[in-house]
Every structure is written in structure tokens, then in C-alpha cells.
Amino acid sequence: MEELSGAGPEEGLTSEEQALVVSLQAKHGNKLKKIVAKLPGHTPKRIDPTCFHQMGTLIQLCKEVDEGRQSWMQQKNEAMWRLSRLKQRLESVKGRKRTEAVEKSRRR
């Protein structure tokens, strides 16, 4: 992840601060003052607000990807359940046919 920066490189956020910003933004949205209040030594004027917008977009995209993954997992689980039911039915049909074949051979 690129470092978020303010007016100069000395005002950039560390990777730990960036991770904190991401978690705070997920909680508070783009409320810059609430987020910056949790970052010692930083003020809203020293943090580039466009980075927060970009991070908000990134968080939204991550949520959409996670929702898609959850939906896919749900569909996968349903497909696995259906497949197992089909296998059970197939085994049941095979067993019934074996029984019928044995009974038919006994009648002869």
C-alpha cells in the first residue's frame, strides 16, 4: 500500500498508522477528524483528504469482493449438498437394481 502523505514525506503515515486508518475508516467512514484524533502527531490539515476518499473506495471494493466470495461459498456449499444427495440417490438406485437382479435370478 502506498504511504499516505501530507505536505511532505516527513508527514507520511507509517504502515502501522495506515492499517489503523483503514480500520478506523471502516468504522467511521470518511470522518477525517475522528480518524486523525486517533493518530498522535497528525492533524486533519497535515493528512491528504484525497487519500481517505481513495481508501474509502478501496474499503467499499473489499466489502463487495467479500460479499461476492460469501455468495460464491454459499452457492458452492449448496452445489456440494446437491451433489451428495445425487450420489445417495444413485447408490440407492444401484442397490435396488442389485436386489431386483438377485430376486430375478432366484426366480429362475
Secondary structure, DSSP 8 states (H G I E B T S, - for coil): -----SSSGGG---HHHHHHHHHHHHHHTT-HHHHHHTSTT--TTTS-HHHHHHHHHHHHHHHHHHHHHHHHHHHHHHHHHHHHHHHHHHHHHHHHHHHHHHHHHHH-
